Amino acid sequence: MAHHALLQLSGSKGIGRFVLFKGLKYTVLVKPTVYGNPVLSVQGIYFLEQMECAAHVRDEDDLSQSELEYILDNYLFEFAKQHPETRMTFRVAEGTFWQDDLSSMYHSADQMLTETLALDQLNDTSVLQINALDPADNIDLNDWDIGVNYAKAVLTEYVENISTLLQKKVLVKVMPSEERDGYFGKLRVVRPQAPYIDVFQATALENVDPSSLGATHNDDVPTSFRLSDSATYGCEAELYVEKITATKTYAPILLSHFFSGVKETNPLKAYLAYYNILEYYFEEAPALLSKNARTEREQLKCVMELLTTEADVAAKLTSIDPDIRFAIASPLLPSVGPAILGVDLAQPSLRGEFARWLYEIRCAVVHSKKTRRGTLASGFEPYTAAAKSVSVGIEIVRWLAILCIEKDHDLANPSHP
């Protein structure tokens, strides 16, 4: 008997495709999902850019929740490395799933704001009779999800009307003016500007798991997956399947710090989350390099030397956007206090320069001292334009955090390929 688990994700809005993860104990499929079991709040059309995702696991053996969550973290780490622009994590502040009370005659819907009648006359001997009071009701009352079935009948007509609306055109005659060109001809009354699927396609995604893509049987996974057929005008017929393979598992504490940075929209907090990963090696890095580091700045330089070469740093600078490279070399203006000098790209030791720069940003982010040793100190006021400028430092500290997590794995598993 197959066992299934559906895990809630955060920062997954707009993924708009299937992402299949393989290589570790469980195969995981991340897919667009309609959260909250909508009934009264259901939509006729779902834009893929607005849909959240969930992680679906199917396995023949019992699923270990804690092990599954750790494996998902490692998969999402690989995803984050390949897609630095995304914020998808398993770190969820508020849960959306719930467990219905099986002894109740009602199940929850609409994020538990609605209850729908659920009685199984065919399989529950205590249910003696269910009859519609309105003879015009054409609902199968033997199908246990009675409230949802009533809603589907109403929804079907609504979706048909939406489909008709999407095809509606009017004949217009507009003379040219200073503000716009003229036009004589037909125009649609509604023009969707992004890919969409209808509600029946969206809810059918609930039944798509890794085996639906053939992932549990072979490695020949298709590049796209055909959705359920839709009679609604303009709906997508298939979704792209992205495949990611992971074979390594990393230190849970470092993954936690990393995903704290991924999830954060506040650049000050995101910067510190990534910096904390480097800080994890502040004492160990000098010892591994047989160096004596007396200050945090010297310790950070040792971490950089452990993780990179001068050529690595130069290559990183070459690979990033020229505007970001320019910002790195320019003074960083805090909310208060003196500017943080940009990285001198002409220095022979770029690692030393970046250690100085990253450490000074860190101090300005962490401390709110008006003065330090009698001199006005640099500091960032949250939610200001100055605070947003810290994002330029995130470009580097996040890169180093990834290298640190990978280095930690290599040191702990010297025989792992």
MORA-V192937 format. One record per residue. SS is DSSP state (helix for helix, strand for strand, loop for the rest). PSI is psi in radians with two decimals (none if undefined). Layout:
SS,PSI ; SS,PSI
This chain:
loop,2.27 ; loop,2.50 ; strand,2.40 ; strand,2.60 ; strand,2.41 ; strand,2.10 ; strand,2.33 ; strand,2.51 ; loop,2.78 ; strand,2.74 ; loop,0.44 ; loop,0.06 ; loop,2.32 ; loop,0.11 ; loop,-0.77 ; loop,0.41 ; loop,3.04 ; strand,2.43 ; strand,2.00 ; strand,2.12 ; strand,2.27 ; strand,2.90 ; loop,-0.49 ; loop,-2.97 ; loop,-0.75 ; loop,2.47 ; loop,2.33 ; strand,2.35 ; strand,2.06 ; strand,2.24 ; strand,2.66 ; strand,2.44 ; strand,2.52 ; loop,1.85 ; loop,2.70 ; loop,0.06 ; loop,1.06 ; loop,2.40 ; loop,-1.18 ; loop,-0.47 ; loop,0.19 ; loop,2.59 ; loop,2.69 ; loop,-0.63 ; strand,2.43 ; strand,2.05 ; strand,2.29 ; helix,-0.54 ; helix,-0.28 ; helix,-0.08 ; loop,2.34 ; strand,2.98 ; strand,2.81 ; strand,2.79 ; strand,2.16 ; strand,2.26 ; strand,2.37 ; strand,2.20 ; strand,2.63 ; loop,-0.44 ; loop,2.88 ; loop,2.49 ; loop,2.22 ; loop,2.01 ; helix,-0.81 ; helix,-0.70 ; helix,-0.69 ; helix,-0.76 ; helix,-0.69 ; helix,-0.72 ; helix,-0.71 ; helix,-0.68 ; helix,-0.76 ; helix,-0.66 ; helix,-0.81 ; helix,-0.43 ; helix,-0.76 ; helix,-0.70 ; helix,-0.78 ; helix,-0.61 ; helix,-0.65 ; helix,-0.39 ; loop,1.25 ; loop,-0.27 ; loop,-0.21 ; loop,2.91 ; loop,0.42 ; loop,2.19 ; strand,3.00 ; loop,0.05 ; loop,1.87 ; loop,2.21 ; loop,-0.70 ; loop,2.20 ; loop,2.60 ; loop,-0.45 ; loop,2.72 ; loop,2.94 ; loop,2.10 ; loop,2.60 ; loop,1.88 ; loop,-0.27 ; loop,-0.18 ; loop,2.71 ; loop,0.01 ; strand,2.54 ; strand,2.71 ; strand,2.64 ; strand,3.06 ; loop,0.89 ; loop,0.73 ; loop,0.36 ; loop,-0.12 ; strand,2.62 ; strand,2.39 ; strand,2.43 ; strand,2.29 ; loop,1.71 ; loop,2.28 ; loop,1.54 ; loop,-0.51 ; loop,-0.53 ; loop,-0.15 ; loop,1.89 ; loop,-0.32 ; loop,-0.27 ; loop,1.86 ; loop,-0.58 ; loop,2.45 ; loop,2.07 ; loop,2.44 ; loop,2.38 ; loop,-0.51 ; loop,1.98 ; loop,-0.26 ; loop,-0.18 ; loop,2.16 ; loop,1.10 ; loop,2.39 ; loop,1.79 ; loop,-0.09 ; loop,-0.25 ; loop,2.03 ; loop,-0.52 ; loop,1.19 ; helix,-0.82 ; helix,-0.73 ; helix,-0.65 ; helix,-0.67 ; helix,-0.75 ; helix,-0.64 ; helix,-0.65 ; helix,-0.71 ; helix,-0.72 ; helix,-0.66 ; helix,-0.79 ; helix,-0.69 ; helix,-0.78 ; helix,-0.64 ; helix,-0.70 ; helix,-0.64 ; helix,-0.75 ; helix,-0.73 ; helix,-0.73 ; helix,-0.72 ; helix,-0.39 ; helix,-0.09 ; loop,2.40 ; strand,2.72 ; strand,2.69 ; strand,2.19 ; strand,2.65 ; strand,1.98 ; strand,2.14 ; loop,2.58 ; loop,2.61 ; loop,-3.09 ; loop,-0.47 ; loop,-0.46 ; loop,2.86 ; loop,2.76 ; loop,2.91 ; strand,2.29 ; strand,2.06 ; strand,-2.85 ; strand,2.50 ; strand,2.46 ; strand,2.55 ; loop,-0.42 ; loop,2.29 ; loop,1.73 ; loop,2.46 ; loop,0.19 ; loop,2.75 ; loop,2.52 ; strand,2.82 ; strand,2.79 ; strand,3.00 ; helix,-0.58 ; helix,-0.63 ; helix,-0.71 ; helix,-0.79 ; helix,-0.45 ; helix,-0.35 ; helix,-0.36 ; helix,-0.54 ; helix,0.02 ; loop,2.12 ; loop,3.12 ; helix,-0.59 ; helix,-0.43 ; helix,-0.44 ; helix,0.06 ; loop,0.24 ; loop,-0.40 ; loop,-0.11 ; loop,-0.59 ; loop,3.11 ; loop,0.01 ; loop,1.19 ; loop,2.33 ; loop,2.75 ; loop,-0.20 ; strand,2.78 ; strand,2.24 ; strand,2.25 ; loop,2.93 ; loop,2.60 ; loop,2.51 ; loop,2.42 ; loop,0.03 ; loop,2.33 ; loop,2.27 ; loop,0.05 ; loop,2.67 ; loop,2.53 ; loop,-0.37 ; strand,2.82 ; strand,2.53 ; strand,2.52 ; strand,2.02 ; strand,2.34 ; strand,2.24 ; strand,2.22 ; strand,2.31 ; loop,2.44 ; loop,-0.13 ; loop,2.61 ; loop,2.45 ; loop,2.95 ; loop,2.16 ; helix,-0.69 ; helix,-0.62 ; helix,-0.65 ; helix,-0.65 ; helix,-0.79 ; helix,-0.72 ; helix,-0.84 ; helix,-0.39 ; helix,-0.68 ; helix,-0.71 ; helix,-0.74 ; helix,-0.53 ; loop,2.31 ; loop,-0.30 ; loop,1.97 ; helix,-0.50 ; helix,-0.80 ; helix,-0.65 ; helix,-0.74 ; helix,-0.80 ; helix,-0.61 ; helix,-0.78 ; helix,-0.67 ; helix,-0.63 ; helix,-0.54 ; helix,-0.73 ; helix,-0.68 ; helix,-0.49 ; loop,-0.50 ; loop,0.26 ; helix,-0.65 ; helix,-0.58 ; helix,-0.63 ; helix,-0.85 ; helix,-0.67 ; helix,-0.72 ; helix,-0.51 ; helix,0.00 ; loop,0.79 ; loop,2.77 ; loop,1.93 ; loop,1.98 ; loop,-0.40 ; loop,2.87 ; helix,-0.62 ; helix,-0.71 ; helix,-0.63 ; helix,-0.73 ; helix,-0.67 ; helix,-0.69 ; helix,-0.68 ; helix,-0.76 ; helix,-0.68 ; helix,-0.54 ; helix,-0.60 ; helix,-0.47 ; loop,2.93 ; loop,2.95 ; helix,-0.61 ; helix,-0.62 ; helix,-0.77 ; helix,-0.75 ; helix,-0.71 ; helix,-0.67 ; helix,-0.77 ; helix,-0.65 ; helix,-0.56 ; helix,-0.37 ; loop,2.90 ; loop,2.38 ; helix,-0.61 ; helix,-0.66 ; helix,-0.71 ; helix,-0.70 ; helix,-0.74 ; helix,-0.64 ; helix,-0.65 ; helix,-0.14 ; loop,2.76 ; loop,2.41 ; strand,2.05 ; loop,1.98 ; loop,-3.13 ; loop,-0.66 ; strand,2.73 ; loop,-3.13 ; loop,2.72 ; loop,2.64 ; strand,2.08 ; loop,2.41 ; loop,2.95 ; loop,2.22 ; loop,1.75 ; loop,-0.14 ; loop,-0.13 ; loop,2.45 ; loop,-0.51 ; loop,1.55 ; helix,-0.57 ; helix,-0.71 ; helix,-0.68 ; helix,-0.76 ; helix,-0.62 ; helix,-0.75 ; helix,-0.83 ; helix,-0.84 ; helix,-0.66 ; helix,-0.71 ; helix,-0.66 ; helix,-0.78 ; helix,-0.79 ; helix,-0.69 ; helix,-0.51 ; helix,-0.74 ; helix,-0.80 ; loop,2.53 ; loop,0.34 ; loop,2.34 ; loop,-0.71 ; strand,2.76 ; strand,2.02 ; loop,0.68 ; loop,-0.05 ; strand,2.47 ; strand,2.23 ; loop,2.64 ; loop,2.48 ; strand,2.70 ; loop,2.25 ; loop,2.20 ; loop,2.59 ; loop,0.74 ; loop,2.96 ; helix,-0.62 ; helix,-0.72 ; helix,-0.66 ; helix,-0.48 ; loop,-0.29 ; loop,-0.31 ; helix,-0.50 ; helix,-0.56 ; helix,-0.52 ; helix,-0.60 ; helix,-0.68 ; helix,-0.79 ; helix,-0.55 ; helix,-0.73 ; helix,-0.79 ; helix,-0.62 ; helix,-0.73 ; helix,-0.78 ; helix,-0.63 ; helix,-0.74 ; helix,-0.73 ; helix,-0.67 ; helix,-0.71 ; helix,-0.72 ; helix,-0.79 ; helix,-0.66 ; helix,-0.62 ; helix,-0.36 ; loop,1.20 ; loop,-0.39 ; loop,-0.13 ; loop,2.28 ; loop,none
